Amino acid sequence: MSGYTPSLYERDFYAWANEQAALLRAGKLAAADIAHIAEEIESMGKTEKRELISRLAVLLSHLLKWGYQPERRGRSWEATIRTQRLEVRDHLADNPSLKAQLADAVAAAYERAIIAASAETNLPENIFPSSCPWAFGDIMDEAFWPEGGAH
């Protein structure tokens, strides 16, 4: 046996997080696990960006489906588009610094949207534009509803 004892961080993240919060609140910075706290905070930031990309991917895939399969439009697609616009808006309001990441987030989301739209419509991926055909303002505009496949 090596004698290695896993840290609380490795054994029980929930307990570690509560312990670290208590240490920080008490001002006991020397006792806090600063390296792991910094790592976790950075990870939380990445999670917020992934959430934005995920919401945008759902929104964009539904906008693609709306534009490329008008005969299948329905209340469910409309509700998803409207809901995801609200979710993206709220997420950006909660994380305004993500606005600086919008171009990258839309590009990453669009790659995922093509895959999802192709799978859900049975249309080949190459029928969709290779990059997002809409400006972010249009994507988020409640009056914007793509018409037809060619943009």
Rosetta blueprint (number, residue, H / E / L):
1 M L
2 S L
3 G L
4 Y L
5 T L
6 P L
7 S L
8 L H
9 Y H
10 E H
11 R H
12 D L
13 F H
14 Y H
15 A H
16 W H
17 A H
18 N H
19 E H
20 Q H
21 A H
22 A H
23 L H
24 L H
25 R H
26 A L
27 G L
28 K L
29 L H
30 A H
31 A H
32 A L
33 D L
34 I H
35 A H
36 H H
37 I H
38 A H
39 E H
40 E H
41 I H
42 E H
43 S H
44 M H
45 G H
46 K H
47 T H
48 E H
49 K H
50 R H
51 E H
52 L H
53 I H
54 S H
55 R H
56 L H
57 A H
58 V H
59 L H
60 L H
61 S H
62 H H
63 L H
64 L H
65 K H
66 W H
67 G H
68 Y H
69 Q L
70 P H
71 E H
72 R H
73 R L
74 G L
75 R H
76 S H
77 W H
78 E H
79 A H
80 T H
81 I H
82 R H
83 T H
84 Q H
85 R H
86 L H
87 E H
88 V H
89 R H
90 D H
91 H H
92 L H
93 A H
94 D H
95 N L
96 P H
97 S H
98 L H
99 K H
100 A H
101 Q H
102 L H
103 A H
104 D H
105 A H
106 V H
107 A H
108 A H
109 A H
110 Y H
111 E H
112 R H
113 A H
114 I H
115 I H
116 A H
117 A H
118 S H
119 A H
120 E H
121 T H
122 N L
123 L L
124 P L
125 E H
126 N H
127 I H
128 F L
129 P L
130 S L
131 S L
132 C L
133 P L
134 W L
135 A L
136 F H
137 G H
138 D H
139 I H
140 M H
141 D L
142 E L
143 A L
144 F L
145 W L
146 P L
147 E L
148 G L
149 G L
150 A L
151 H L
